[in-house]
Every structure is written in C-alpha cells, then in structure tokens.
C-alpha cells in the first residue's frame, strides 16, 4: 500500500503527527509511506527511517500570490512529481485548504481528512473523498491516530506512543557538549513561542532560574532559536545568580538535550512538544491555547494556566489587548516545577 501523509508544519504539528506514522509502520510494515512537509519544518523529519520518502515543498507564499488560478499553478508545479508514486491513499492531518489541495493533486483516489469542526479550514473538505468525525476535546495526537486508524482500517492501539526521530552522532555530541558545560542535572527554560500571546515574560524566566538554583540547586539552560535572542538575553539579564546558560541548539540537538534534563519549562511551542517527545518532565505555561489539546499526555506533567480568565474559552488569539492569561507569577511556576521534580523522583 502506498500512503501519503500530508502534514506541512509547524514543528509542533509535525511532532504531534509522529505517533500516527509510527503506528502505520508498526501495523502495516510493508506499507510505502511518504510525507509532504514544508521545507522550513522538515528538519525534524530528515533521515527518518519510518518514512520511505520525504517530499519538501514551499507553500508559505501561495495565498499571497494573487488569483486562485495562480495558486493552483504554483502548487501543482511543486507537487507534480507526487503523481508518479501512484498513491493508494492520501491522509490530510493538517485540515487546511492547501494541505487538502496537496492531497488532491497527489492523484490519490482516496483522500481522508477530518470532518466538521475538526477541520481548521472547513472549505478544505471539497478536496477530500472521506472524512472522520472527532469527539470534542480530543488531544491532537489522539485526533491524528483516530484519522489514520479509520482511513486505513486499523485496530485502535493501546501501545505506548512512539515519536520516531532519527538523530546523528553530531546531534548527540551537540547535546553532550552543553551537558558538560552546565552539569549533569539541570532545567531547560524556553522563553520563546510562535505567537506573542503565548509568551510568559522572559524576565520571569530569569527570576525562575534564580529560584531553581537558590532552593533546588538546579542550574538552568535557556534555549532559543532564530530571531529569539532578545528573549534569551532578557532572561539571562534578569538572573542574579548567574547560574543560567544561554544556548541555541539545533532541533535534533535540543531533542537529545531534553532527554538529560531534570525538568523543562516552556509555553505552547515546537521545542515544548519536542521535549515531551523526548520524555522530559514538563511544566507547561499555557494561555491562549489549551493543554488538553496541545499539551503532554503524561499525567505527571503539569500545566500552569489561568482558569479564572473567562476570555480564554476558544481564544487562540495571536494578538490581544488584555493579555492577562499569561500574567502568572514566578512563585506559581516554581511550585509547579518543584512538584514535577518531586513526582519524577518518586518513581526513580
């Protein structure tokens, strides 16, 4: 069976789709699995032995290129090679018009996707042949699993979740070099986020690092990515103890680093989902998005959030004039970190 997975991005979305692909490989070992992904989100999938083929495209500018005809011509030119693979089924795990269109242009006769409110862009339904209804308040990982299980007629799995991410010796060395600098036991703090509304004050990360050192003797590693230097710099500048190391690892280097951490603290962003995949103890700080949908499925992991803010219901705002959902004290986050570390120590 030739299967095309359509999940274009972002990094967190890619991570959330990995267990579904792992399940396909486990239950249909002879399947030929291809994945279409945006070039800017492809790093975490490169070299993945679960896949037979990784197809990288660029669709970011499609919506701004003018007419629908222009968009179709641009996209058709990029994915034209897909038809040569003669896919039996395409599964759209994204729920966007452009992702469903990629599935359509692949030539697959069966094109599965989500139904109704589970679609991020309902108009994408016109490019699908079949759809799956998803119960409300279903975690995104479970949502992806339900779709592939229905589309491929697979039995519901009770196996532990797998996040197949292939790393190189260079990625391992990168992580180990950071561990050598900070010591064997440390916290990872990530002040970044894709939306400004997801950001906890970067200065508070510095204050949190002080609490972690003064009360738990735990040094901190501040991680950041491209265009995030101002956040890591603000965190480091706010830390009075100096027990804080700023670093910019690659995605796979970060994935390896997270495996060594005593705890990870961050918002709803790609590295947080990578840390979850790595099995790090997690404290998430969530505001405009929901932990039940995007957070960790590990019951020991902790979400710090404002349950007293009524405007958080179905929020998902990327800008906000109030921005009170992320107004959370350092004390609240520190106590969550203490509790998460204690929970981990209790099972060791």
FENCOR-V617418 format. One record per residue. N is the residue number from 1. RES is the residue in one letter. SS is DSSP state (H for helix, E for strand, - for the rest). NEAR is the number of other C-alpha atoms within 10 Angstrom. Layout:
# FENCOR-V617418
N:RES:SS:NEAR
N:RES:SS:NEAR
This chain:
# FENCOR-V617418
1:X:-:14
2:X:E:16
3:X:E:21
4:X:E:27
5:X:E:26
6:X:E:26
7:X:-:24
8:X:-:29
9:X:-:18
10:X:-:18
11:X:H:22
12:X:H:17
13:X:H:20
14:X:H:22
15:X:H:23
16:X:H:25
17:X:H:23
18:X:H:21
19:X:H:21
20:X:H:25
21:X:H:21
22:X:H:19
23:X:H:22
24:X:H:21
25:X:H:16
26:X:H:12
27:X:H:12
28:X:-:14
29:X:-:13
30:X:-:11
31:X:-:15
32:X:E:19
33:X:E:21
34:X:E:22
35:X:E:21
36:X:E:23
37:X:E:24
38:X:E:19
39:X:H:15
40:X:H:14
41:X:H:19
42:X:-:20
43:X:H:15
44:X:H:19
45:X:H:22
46:X:-:16
47:X:-:15
48:X:-:15
49:X:-:11
50:X:-:21
51:X:-:19
52:X:-:14
53:X:E:16
54:X:E:18
55:X:E:20
56:X:E:18
57:X:E:17
58:X:-:15
59:X:-:17
60:X:-:13
61:X:-:10
62:X:H:17
63:X:H:12
64:X:H:10
65:X:-:12
66:X:-:10
67:X:-:11
68:X:H:12
69:X:H:9
70:X:H:14
71:X:H:18
72:X:H:15
73:X:H:12
74:X:H:16
75:X:H:18
76:X:H:16
77:X:H:11
78:X:H:16
79:X:H:18
80:X:H:13
81:X:H:12
82:X:H:20
83:X:H:12
84:X:H:9
85:X:H:15
86:X:-:15
87:X:-:22
88:X:-:16
89:X:E:21
90:X:E:28
91:X:E:29
92:X:E:29
93:X:-:27
94:X:-:26
95:X:-:23
96:X:-:20
97:X:H:18
98:X:H:22
99:X:H:24
100:X:H:28
101:X:H:20
102:X:H:25
103:X:H:29
104:X:H:19
105:X:H:20
106:X:-:24
107:X:-:19
108:X:-:22
109:X:-:15
110:X:E:16
111:X:E:24
112:X:E:27
113:X:E:30
114:X:E:26
115:X:-:19
116:X:H:14
117:X:H:13
118:X:H:19
119:X:-:20
120:X:-:14
121:X:-:15
122:X:H:15
123:X:H:13
124:X:H:21
125:X:H:22
126:X:H:12
127:X:H:19
128:X:-:21
129:X:-:14
130:X:E:15
131:X:E:19
132:X:E:18
133:X:-:16
134:X:-:18
135:X:-:11
136:X:-:10
137:X:-:10
138:X:-:15
139:X:-:19
140:X:H:18
141:X:H:21
142:X:H:17
143:X:H:23
144:X:H:24
145:X:H:25
146:X:H:22
147:X:H:24
148:X:H:23
149:X:H:17
150:X:H:15
151:X:H:19
152:X:-:15
153:X:-:9
154:X:-:16
155:X:-:10
156:X:-:12
157:X:-:12
158:X:-:6
159:X:-:7
160:X:-:7
161:X:-:16
162:X:-:13
163:X:-:20
164:X:-:18
165:X:-:19
166:X:-:14
167:X:-:18
168:X:-:11
169:X:H:9
170:X:H:11
171:X:H:19
172:X:H:16
173:X:H:14
174:X:H:18
175:X:H:22
176:X:H:18
177:X:H:12
178:X:H:19
179:X:H:17
180:X:H:9
181:X:H:10
182:X:H:18
183:X:-:13
184:X:-:14
185:X:-:14
186:X:E:22
187:X:E:25
188:X:E:27
189:X:E:28
190:X:E:25
191:X:-:27
192:X:-:29
193:X:-:21
194:X:-:13
195:X:-:14
196:X:H:13
197:X:H:22
198:X:H:26
199:X:-:24
200:X:-:24
201:X:-:18
202:X:H:22
203:X:H:20
204:X:H:20
205:X:H:27
206:X:H:29
207:X:H:20
208:X:H:24
209:X:H:32
210:X:H:23
211:X:H:20
212:X:H:21
213:X:H:18
214:X:H:13
215:X:H:10
216:X:H:11
217:X:-:14
218:X:-:22
219:X:E:23
220:X:E:30
221:X:E:27
222:X:E:24
223:X:E:22
224:X:-:24
225:X:-:17
226:X:-:6
227:X:-:8
228:X:-:14
229:X:H:16
230:X:H:13
231:X:H:23
232:X:H:27
233:X:H:16
234:X:H:17
235:X:H:25
236:X:H:25
237:X:H:15
238:X:H:19
239:X:-:19
240:X:-:12
241:X:-:15
242:X:-:15
243:X:-:19
244:X:E:26
245:X:E:18
246:X:E:18
247:X:E:15
248:X:-:16
249:X:-:18
250:X:-:16
251:X:H:18
252:X:H:23
253:X:H:21
254:X:H:24
255:X:H:27
256:X:H:22
257:X:H:25
258:X:H:26
259:X:-:19
260:X:-:19
261:X:-:22
262:X:-:21
263:X:E:26
264:X:E:27
265:X:E:26
266:X:E:27
267:X:-:28
268:X:-:24
269:X:-:24
270:X:H:21
271:X:H:26
272:X:H:29
273:X:H:25
274:X:H:26
275:X:H:25
276:X:H:23
277:X:H:22
278:X:H:19
279:X:-:18
280:X:-:24
281:X:-:26
282:X:E:28
283:X:E:28
284:X:E:25
285:X:E:24
286:X:-:25
287:X:-:28
288:X:-:26
289:X:-:22
290:X:-:19
291:X:H:20
292:X:H:13
293:X:H:16
294:X:H:20
295:X:-:26
296:X:-:24
297:X:-:15
298:X:-:11
299:X:-:6
300:X:-:15
301:X:-:23
302:X:E:21
303:X:E:21
304:X:E:19
305:X:-:21
306:X:-:17
307:X:-:10
308:X:-:8
309:X:-:11
310:X:H:10
311:X:H:11
312:X:H:17
313:X:-:11
314:X:-:10
315:X:-:13
316:X:-:15
317:X:-:15
318:X:-:11
319:X:-:12
320:X:-:12
321:X:-:6
322:X:-:8
323:X:-:15
324:X:-:15
325:X:-:22
326:X:-:19
327:X:-:13
328:X:-:18
329:X:-:12
330:X:H:19
331:X:H:13
332:X:H:11
333:X:H:22
334:X:H:19
335:X:H:13
336:X:H:20
337:X:H:26
338:X:H:15
339:X:H:16
340:X:H:21
341:X:H:20
342:X:H:11
343:X:H:14
344:X:H:15
345:X:H:10
346:X:H:8
347:X:H:6
348:X:-:5
